[in-house]
């Protein structure tokens, strides 16, 4: 059999002893074989002891500063460092130096395109508000944008106009802030349906929007403020890895469920129903729809809604079929609003029961700083809601940003993104805006329209500003049915069947998380779906940590390579030797399981050998290459394993423990307990040392 080239462990200044004659051949049973028969075997290197402070510093750096953000500041003058700090906070100062007319041409086309999509979408998202008519003429424009259900009378429609203003403001102020501080070139900022639904549901659980309208409004601003604080804090303290605890599968299921929920709620506007349930689960919504079928549907509304919904879906199909026509689905919502508004105006369909927006006040909303709760009983409620909404918005924005960054091959600084998103929501909460984040549909249009930088967001904001100042009264006769159609066509893209099928093929447990989050949202509520998504994600982490995989290894014929016998059926077991690989770090949470699982492997193997009258196991080799770390509980488990094996007259041998593990084995004196001559660099070395003794005993 050909042996592998020997691989030496890293040699450090304090390990000169490994370069001496002590590196000579060692054997588990050298007394039973000749020196020339023993292969050359290297000892496992012991890393030099590190200073505790240096070790803590290295751990903190790797955890929070893995990208070494301070590297550009090294060996720089004070003025240069100040410039770098400003460029870090405001990336526009860096890429703005190379900005030119060619890039501006691409940005202005992209900005105009996403503005044409943004304006009707923002108007449509006002349909997610739920307000009592008596609060229609409140003291100042508000953010009642979250649960729109009752839009049957003129006073309620005035509510809607305030909603529209706040939604439009959310596409005016936040994009400007993001353009200054964001690092993504492609994200289009604004309100998104899922965050709107989530925020509205959580707010409605705390405050009745009809009985306590002012409190509801102030709580919405407070939640937006704390959403921004949460996002900025995560970025500033470089804690962005926390959002990764919500798995991709859970996000896919949650988004899909939220999309179905939002679409079902739009049946009210699409069918012209006036009395509708306030619940969001599918059973309640469908019950409300069918109960009102005999007397509550308006056929004129249905014709308008379904006609333009078909037009919007066809436009999306054209854009998806041919990328050259990306502008078709982008401009389709605005065309739908214009045509439907004109149609209702000339036919006066509003007189026939077709519900319309009626009136939208011009101008930008005033400051809302005094509206935010900084004390009192609603402060913790606003904080709780803001944290949840902020995390969901952050997860969506980062995912979108990374997707387009990889498509254009540039790096996205996740922590900068969090600070930028947080800052824009903090400022937004003070300017009558609610939680804004990256919109996938707008970002996709922005990308396909040829955007070059975040200037496209500035162009979009400028167009929104002009709309607020001069054009909003023209939307007076816009039918609510077209707004429902726009929302439905927008959210259907969030139901990703292909991703769900792929998740099923790759990981069944991930699929459980996906489908659990989906059904939780659809059949219960948004918060229940989110809770299920988080719970299943954490359950998967706990399961993987507490029940790590182990495997029996065998030798690939003609090599010194040892692999999992389930993956390689041709791999052969070594007579009298059981080789077990542990595929995880050994901690207090799994140490007892690892010990018991190894002993079960041994018992199963001995029963098979006894049944076939083969020699019993004399050596148990634990392959520790995947074991990245071990704690005191893990050491204790190995000690108990060693004692159990001694009673069975089986020798414990370790193979290739990493630097952290071997250091702890020596510090705990476990290496001396089993004998340093029973710790090998490779499985092949361990087997080669076992075989001579086996040959003399069998």
N, C-alpha and C positions, 0 to 999 in steps of 0.2 A: 504493500500500500504506500502511495506517495504521501508524504507529509507536507502540510502547509508551510510556507516560509514563516519562520518565527517572528513574532511581533513584539518588540520591546515596549515596555511601559514608559511614559514620559520620565526623563531623568532630571531631577532638580538638584540644586546646590547642596541640599541637606541629605540627598540620597546617593552620595558617592559610593556608599556601600554596595549599591546595585551594580556598579561597574567593576567591582572587585571579583574575586574568585567565588564569592557567595552566590553569583549568578550562574554557577555551574549547575549541571543537571541534578534535579531532585526527583525522588520517586517515593510513592506511597509504600512501596515494599522493595527497597533497593537490595535488601539482603537475599532476595529470591531471584535476582537476575544479574547478568554480567553488565559491566559498565558500557561496553560497546553496543549492547542491545537497547540501552535506554536512550530515548530521543532527547534532543536538546530542549529543555523546558525553562521558560522564563517565569520569574516570580512576579506577582502582582505588585505594581509600584504603589508606594505609600506617599501621598502628596505631602509637601512640607506644611507644618502647622502654621496657620494664619493668625494674625492678631485679631482679637474679637471685634474691635472697632472697624478694622478693615473688612472683615467678613460681613458685618452689618451694613457697612457702606456699600459694598459690592452687591448685596442682596437688594437694598433699597434702590440702587441705581438701575439694576436689571428689571426691577418690578415697575418703577415709575418713570425711569428715564432711559429706557432701552434704546431709543433713537438718538441718544446723546444730543439733546437740543442745545447744549452750551458749547458745542464744538466750534461753531462759527465765531464765537466771541474770544477764542483763544488768541493771544498775541496781537490783539487789536488795540488801537488807541482809544481814549475816552470818547472822543467825538464819533469815531467809527462804531463803537459799541452802542452809543445812543441811537445812531441811525439804524443799526441792526435791531435794536429793541423796538423802535417805531415800526420797522418793516415787519417784525414778528407780530405786533399787535394789529397793524393795518397793512396786510399784504398788498393792497392796492398801490402802496408807495414803492413796492419792489417791481411788480409787473407793469405798473403805469409808466415807468421810464422807457420801456420799449414799445409802448402803445403807438399805433400808427393808423393812418386812414384806412388801410386795408382791413385791419381788425375791426375798426369802427363800422365799416360797411357791413361786415358779417353780424356784428352785435346789434346794429339798428334794425336789420331785417329780422333777426331772431326776437328782439324785444317787441317789435310791432306784432309779430306772429303770436307770441305767448300772451300779449295784451289782449288780442282779439279772442283768445281762449279764456283768459283770466276774467274778463269783465262779465260775460254771461255766466260763468261758473260761480263767481262771487255772488251774483244776484240769485242764482239757483240755491246756493248754500243757505240763503235766508230761509229756505223752506224747512230748515232744521230747527226753527224756533218754536217755542210753546209759550204764548203770552195771553194774559187776560185782557179783554178789550178795554176795561176801564183805565188801564195804565198806558193807553196809546199816546196821550199828550203829556209825556213826562217832562221834567224840568230841563233835561238835556238829552242829546242823542245817546243811545245806550247800545250795549252789546247783546241784545236779545236775539241771538242768532242760532240757538242751539236745538230747538225741538219743535219747529213750526208744525202745528197740527190744525189749529182753528184759524182759518183765514176767510171766514165767511162774511164778515161785515166790514164796513168802511173803516171803523176805528181800528180793527185788527190789522187792516192793510197799512194803516199809518205806523203801526208797530213794525210791520215788515220793512217799511222804508228806512226806519232807523237801523234795522238789522242790516240792510243793504249797505248803508253808509259805513257801519263798523266793519263789515266784511271787506268792503272796498278799501277802507283805511288799512286793513291787515295786508292788503296787496300794495300799499303805498309806503308806509313807514318802514316795516321790517325789511323789505327788499333793499331799501337804501342803506340801512345799517349793515346788512349782510354783504352788500357790494364792497363796503369799506373793509370789513373784517374777515370775510369768508375766504377759504382757500380753494374752493371748487369753482371751476370755470363754467360748469354746466347746470348746476342746481337752479331751479326757478322757485322762488320763495312765495308763499301765500297760504291761505286757509286750505285745509284738506278735509275731506268728508269724515274720515275715520276719527281724527282727533276731535272734530266738531261734535260727532255723535257721542264719543266717550266723555268729553267735557260736559256736554249738556246733560247726559244721564247722571253723572256724578253730582252735578250741581242740583239737579231736580230732586235727588235723594236727600239733599241737605236742606234745601229751601224751596218752598212752593213759589213758583214764578208768578202765579196769579195773585196770591194773598200777600206776598212780600216782594213786590216787584223791585223796589229800590235795593233791598238787601240782596236779592238775586243778582242784580246788576253789579253791585259792589263786590260780591263774592266772586263773580266771573273775572273782574279785574284783578282781584287778589290772587286767584288761582293762576292767572296768566303771569303775574309778577313772580310767584314762587316757582312756576315752571321754568321761567328764565333763570332764576337764582339756582335752581337745581342743575340746569344744563351748564351754566357758566362755572359753577363750583366743581362739577365733574371734570371739566376741561382744565381749569386752573390747577387743581390738585392732581391732574393726570390720572383720573379714576375711570377713564372711558371703558376699561375692560369690564366694568360692571354691567354694561348694557349687553354684553355677550352672553350673560346668563339667560337671556330670553332667546332660545334657539331659533334658528332659521325656520325649522318645521313649525314651531309654535306660532311664529309671526305669520307664516303662510296661512295657517288655519284661522288665526285671529282676523287677519285682513279679509279673508274670504267670507267669514261669518259676518263681519261688520258690513261688508259690501251687500250681502243678501239682505241684512236687516235694514240698511238704508234704502235699498231699492224697494223693498216691500212697503216701507213707510210712504214712499212716493206714490203709491196707488191711490192715496187720498186725492192728491192733486191731479193725477192722470185720469181718474174716473169722475172727478167733480164731486166727491163725497164731502158733505159738510160736517156730519157727526162721525168722529173717528176715535178709536182707542188711543190712549196715551202710553200704553205698554208697547214694548219693542219686540217681544217674542213672536215667533211666526204663527203660533196657534191663535193668539189674541188678535193679531193683525188680520189674518185670513177670516177669522170669525166676524170681525168688524166689517170686512169687505163684503162678505156674502149676506150678512144680515141687512145691509143697506142696498142690496142689489135691486129690490123691487121698487124702492121709492127714493133712493139717495143718489143714483148715478145720473150724470148729465151727458146726453149723447153728443152734444156739440163739443163739450170738453174732451170726450173720449176721441172724437174724430181728430181734433187738433193735436192732442197728446200723442196718439198712436202714429199719426202721419209723420210728425216731426221726429218721433223716436225712431221710426223706420229710416228716415232720412239721415239721422245722426249715425245710426249703426251701419248704414250703407257707406257713409263717408269714412267711417273708421275702417271698414273692410277695404275700401279703395286705397287708403293710406298704408294699410298693412300689406296689401298685395303688391303695391309698387311704391318703393321708397321715394321715388321722384315726386309723388303726389302727397308728401307728408303734410303739405299745407292744407289739403282738403279737410281732414278731420279737425285741424286747428281752427279753421275759419268757419266750419259748419255750425257750431253753437251760436256764433254772432249772427250768421245769416238766418238761423232759425228764429232768434229773438226778433230780428228786424222784420222778417216776413210775417211771423205770427202776430207781432204788435200791429203792423200795418193792416193785416187781415181783420183783426178784432176791431180796429178803429173804423174801417170803412163799412163793416157789416154791423157794428155796434152789438157784437155777440155778448158783450157784458150784460146787455139787457135781457138776454136769454138764459142767464144763469151761469155764464162762463166767468169764473173768478179771475180778477186781474190784480196787478200790483197796486194800481191807483196812483200813489204819489211818492216820490223820492226827493227828500230835501237836498239841496245843493250844498257844496262846501265840505271842508274838512272838520271833523269833530274836535271839540276843545280838549284841553288837558284833563286827564282823569286821575291825577296824582292824589287829590283829596278823596277820591272814591275808594282807594285801596285800604283794606283793614290792616293796620299795623299793630293793633291791640284788640282785646275783647274776645268774646266767645267764638267769633267767626274766623279768627286768625288761624287756629289749628286746622279748621275745616278747609280753609283756602290753601293752606300749606299741603295738606294731604292730597287734595285734588290736583294741585299744581305739580306735585312730585310725580304722580301717576301719568298725567297728561304730558308732562315734560319728558319723561322717559320714553313714552310711546312715540312722541314727535321726534325725539333724538334718534331712536332706533331706525325710524323710517328715513330720516334725512341722511344719516351716516351710510345706511345701506344704498341709498340712491347715489350719494356722492362717490362711494367706492366703485359702484358699477360703472359709472361714466368715466371715472378717473382711469380705470383699467382699460376701458375702450380707447381712450386717448393716450394711454401710456404716460401718465404723470402721477406723482405721489400726492396723496391727500392726507394732510395732517389732521388726524381725528380730534386731537385736543384743541387745535385752533378752531375747528368746526364747532365744537361744543361751546367754546367761549363766544364765538360769533353768534350762534343760534340763541344762546342764553342772553347775550346783550341785546339782541334785537327784540326778544320777547319782554325783557325788562323795560326797554324804552317803549315798546308797543303797549304794555299795560298802562303806561302813563299818558298814552295818546289815543285812548279809546279803541284799542285793538285787542283781539284775543289771540290765543296761541297759534302762531304761524310756524310752518316747517317746510321742508322740501316736498314739492308735489311731483309724483312720478310722471303723471301725464304731461304736465307742463314742462318738466325737465327733459322728457323724451322729445317733445316738440322743439324745445330750445336747442337740443343737441342736433336734431335733424335739420333745423333751420340754419345751421352753420354758425352758432355762437362761438366767439373766440375767448371772451372773458366775462366777468361778472357785470360788465357794463350793460349787458342785455337786461339785467334786473333793473338798472337805473332807467333805461328806456321804457320798460314796462311801467315803472312807478310814475314816470312823467305822463304817460298816456292815461293811467288811472286817475292821476291828479286832474288832467284836463276833463276827463269824463265826469268826475265829481263836481267840478266847477261849472261845467256848461251843458252836459249832455243828459244828466240823470232825469230831468223832467220828461224827456222823450220816451222813457220806459213806462210811462203812466198806464198804457193799455197793454202792457206785456201780460199774457195769460199765465196763471200759475201752472197750467198744464205743461207749458214749454219748459218751465223751470224744473218740473219733475222729470221731464224727458231728458234734460241735460244731465241731471244728477244720475239717473239710471244708466245712461250711456257712459258716464264717466266712471262709475263705481264697478260696472260689470268687468272691467279690465283687472280689478283687484282679485277676482276669483281665478286663481292660477291652477287649472286642472293639470297641466303638464308638470308643474312643480310637485303637485301632490302625488301624481303617478310615479315620478322619479323618486320621491321620498319613500314610497311604498317599496320600490324595487331595491333601494339601497339599505334602508334601516327600518324595520317594522316598529321598533319602539319610537322612533321619530315620527312615524306615521300616526301612532296612537296620540302623541302630543299634538300633531296637526289636526287630527279629526276631533280630538277632545276639545281643543280651543274653538274649532268651527261650530260644533254642536252646542257648546256652552253659550256662545254668542247668539246663535240662531234660536235655540229653544228656551233660553233663560234671559240673559241680559249681557250687555257689554262687559260689565265689571266681573260677572261670573265667568265669562269666557276668558277674560284676561287672567283671572285668578287660576283657572284650570291650566292655562298655558304656562304660567309661572310655576305652578305646583308640579306639573309633569316634567318640565325642564329641570327643576331641582331634583325630582325623583330620579331622573336619569343619571344626573351627576352623582347622587348618593349611591345608586346601584352600581355604577362603574367604579366608584371609590371603595365601597364596602365589599364588592364581589368581583375582584379582578380576575382576569382570565389566567388560566394555567394550562400547560400543554406538556405532553410526553414527547421527547425528542428521540429520533433515530438517526442512524448513519446513512448518508447517501452513498450507495455502493461506488467504490473506486475513488472516494474522496475522504477528506477529514472533516467534512461539513456535517453538522447535525441539525436537523430541521424537524418541525412538527409532523408527526406521523399521519395526522389527519389530512394535512395539506399535501404531504408527499407519501402516498401509500407504499411506494417502493422503498422507503427508508426502513432500515432494519434495526431492531433493538440489539443492544450489546448484552451478551449472556452474563447474568449475575450483576448487571448494573441497571439501575433505573435513573433516567435523566429527566428532570422536571424543570420547566422554565416558568418563572413568575413574570407576568407581563405588566407589572405596576410597581410603584413605590409601596413600601410596606410601612403602614402607619397604624396607630391605635385603632382606627376604624376598620381595618381589614386584617390585622396581624393574626388574630385568632382563627379567622377563616382560612388564611393562607396555610397556617400550620395544619389545620384539620384536613384541608383539601389535599395537601401533600401526603399526609398519612393515609387518606382514602385511596389515593393513587397507588400507594405502596401495598395496601391490603388487597386491592383489586388485582394488582399484578401478581402478588404471591399466590392468590387463589387460582389464577390462570396457570401459573407455573406448576403448582401442586397437582392440578388436574391433568396436566400433560407430562408429569413426572420429570420435570426439568429442575436444574439446580436453583436454589432459592437466591433471593437478592442479597448481595453482600455490601454493595455500595449504592448510596443514593446521592446523585450529583444534582445540585440546585444551580441551574444556569441563571445568573443574576445580571446579565447585560441590560435588560429593560428596567431593572430596579434602580431608579434614579436617586432614591433617598430612603432612609430608614430611621425610625425614631426609637425611643427607649422601649415602647411596647413591641416594636418589631424585633429588637434585640432579644427581649424576653421570650418572644415566641420562638425564635431560633434556638434559644437555650433549652426550652421545653421540647422542641423537636429533636434536638441532639440527645436529650435524656431518654426520650421515647425510643429513638433508634438504637441507643446503647442496649436497652432492654431486649431489643429484637436482634441484637448482634449484627447491626447494620451500621456501617461507617458513613458519616455525613461529610460530603465534600462540596465546596463552593467553587463556582466558576465565574471568573471575570466580574467581580464586584467593582463598581465605579469608584471614583476618587472619594466622593462623600461617604459612600457605604463602607469602603475599606478602612477609611480613617475612623469611623465610628465603631467598627468591629474591633479595631486595635484599642481605642480609647476605653471601650467597655470590657476589654480583656477576653472577648469571645474568641478572637483569633488564636490566643494561647490555649483556650479551653479545648478547641477542636484540633489545634495544632496548625502552625503556619504551613506545614508541609501538605496540608489538605486544602489549600486555597490556590487555585490555578488560574492562569491567564485565559485559557480556552478550554472548551469541553474536550477537544481532542487531546490536549495535554493531560487532563484529568483521567480520561479513559485509558490513555497509554500508560499511565502510572498504575492504574488498577489491574490491567490485563496480566502482567507478569505474576502477580500473586494468585490471580484466578487460575492461571495455567498450572501452578504448582498444587492447587487444592482440588481442582476438578478432576 
